[in-house]
Amino acid sequence: MPTAAKLVAALLFAAVAWFTSDALVPQFPEGTNLGNFVLVNTVIGVFVGWLVMGRLAGEGYGVALASGLRTSAVLVFYALLFHAIYEMLRQSTRMRFDGVMDALNGMIALIGEYGLKLVTAPVAMGILILGGLLAALVVEFVSHRWN
């Protein structure tokens, strides 16, 4: 059921995903074609905000902080998974892998590589963590005010 808290959570976590992705772009080598990297992560942020944080709203401000961190972690998980699968499929069409297991191992390696880029970018991690906490507090406030 749509609620004000779910809508606000979707919008705020889309913003968190947008700014985190934008801060992460300099971590990639210059000239890398990232395509719709920021847009895809923003869409993932919308869904994660609506489905995860929006569902957890209304439990209190302490729980909201934990829920904000949880939502940020889920956002990172699905973004890493999506981009690794996409890159694995792109490389598979160029016959880079010998078989299915080699492709899956390559996908896991890509998740590790992309995750390392995120963890070693302090600005992006700060935006992700602090943005998730702040977004959770706003969603909790909205939940108490309009739900």
HUCORNOR-V447262 format. One record per pair of residues at least 24 apart in sequence whose ideal C-beta (glycine too) atoms are under 6 Angstrom apart, sorted by the first residue. I is the first residue (numbers start at 1). J is the second residue. If there is no record, write none. Layout:
i->I j->J
i->I j->J
This chain:
i->3 j->147
i->4 j->142
i->4 j->146
i->5 j->54
i->5 j->57
i->5 j->139
i->5 j->142
i->5 j->143
i->5 j->147
i->6 j->50
i->6 j->54
i->8 j->139
i->8 j->142
i->9 j->49
i->9 j->53
i->9 j->54
i->9 j->139
i->10 j->46
i->10 j->49
i->10 j->50
i->12 j->135
i->13 j->45
i->13 j->48
i->13 j->49
i->13 j->135
i->14 j->42
i->14 j->45
i->14 j->46
i->16 j->131
i->16 j->132
i->16 j->135
i->17 j->41
i->17 j->42
i->17 j->45
i->17 j->75
i->18 j->42
i->19 j->127
i->20 j->124
i->20 j->127
i->20 j->128
i->23 j->123
i->23 j->124
i->23 j->127
i->24 j->121
i->24 j->124
i->27 j->117
i->27 j->121
i->41 j->79
i->44 j->78
i->44 j->79
i->45 j->75
i->48 j->74
i->48 j->75
i->53 j->139
i->57 j->139
i->57 j->140
i->57 j->143
i->58 j->143
i->61 j->140
i->64 j->136
i->64 j->140
i->65 j->133
i->65 j->136
i->67 j->136
i->68 j->132
i->68 j->133
i->68 j->135
i->68 j->136
i->69 j->132
i->71 j->132
i->72 j->128
i->72 j->132
i->80 j->111
i->80 j->114
i->80 j->115
i->83 j->114
i->84 j->110
i->84 j->111
